Every structure is written in C-alpha cells, then in structure tokens.
Amino acid sequence: MAKYFGMKPVKIMEPEIDVALVKFKKLSVVAEVKWRDEVTKKEIKKWREN
C-alpha cells in the first residue's frame, strides 16, 4: 500500500493500528484489517460510505 500511495509506513502501537501511512510527516491513511472467509454486500456498501 505504501508503494501504491507513495507514502511511508509507520507503526502506531496505542491504539493498535494495522496500517498507517504518512506523507510529509502527516498521517494520511489508516486502516484496520479484518480476516474473514466471506464479506456480505451490505458490509461492502457500509465500508464505501465510510
């Protein structure tokens, strides 16, 4: 992801964040990873709205 967005990955321990990317020392992208076997269309719609 960092390469795709052209940003630098950083580690955030509290609260624990799975993905955190900075650009010019400013936090730009954060993401939480959830592992599942299936994802419903309703969940995808909710994520897109957020």
C-alpha positions as CSV (number, residue, x, y, z in Angstrom):
1,M,0.0,0.0,0.0
2,A,2.8,2.4,0.9
3,K,4.3,2.0,-2.6
4,Y,1.0,2.4,-4.3
5,F,0.2,5.7,-2.5
6,G,3.8,6.9,-2.5
7,M,3.9,7.2,1.3
8,K,5.9,5.9,4.2
9,P,4.6,3.2,6.6
10,V,4.7,3.9,10.3
11,K,3.9,1.8,13.4
12,I,1.2,3.0,15.8
13,M,1.0,1.0,19.0
14,E,-1.6,2.7,21.0
15,P,-4.3,2.3,19.8
16,E,-3.0,-0.6,17.7
17,I,-3.5,0.3,14.0
18,D,-2.8,-2.3,11.3
19,V,-2.0,0.1,8.5
20,A,-0.7,3.7,9.0
21,L,0.9,5.8,6.2
22,V,2.4,9.2,6.4
23,K,3.1,11.8,3.8
24,F,5.5,14.7,4.8
25,K,5.3,13.6,8.5
26,K,1.5,14.0,8.5
27,L,-0.7,10.9,9.0
28,S,-2.7,10.4,5.8
29,V,-4.0,6.8,5.6
30,V,-5.1,4.5,8.4
31,A,-6.7,1.1,8.0
32,E,-7.8,-1.9,10.1
33,V,-7.6,-5.4,8.7
34,K,-10.3,-7.9,9.4
35,W,-9.7,-11.5,8.3
36,R,-12.8,-13.5,7.2
37,D,-13.9,-16.1,4.8
38,E,-16.9,-14.1,3.5
39,V,-17.9,-10.5,3.2
40,T,-21.5,-9.5,2.6
41,K,-22.6,-6.9,0.0
42,K,-24.1,-4.9,2.9
43,E,-20.7,-4.7,4.6
44,I,-19.0,-3.6,1.4
45,K,-21.7,-0.8,0.9
46,K,-21.1,0.4,4.5
47,W,-17.3,0.5,4.0
48,R,-17.7,2.5,0.8
49,E,-19.9,5.0,2.6
50,N,-17.3,5.5,5.3
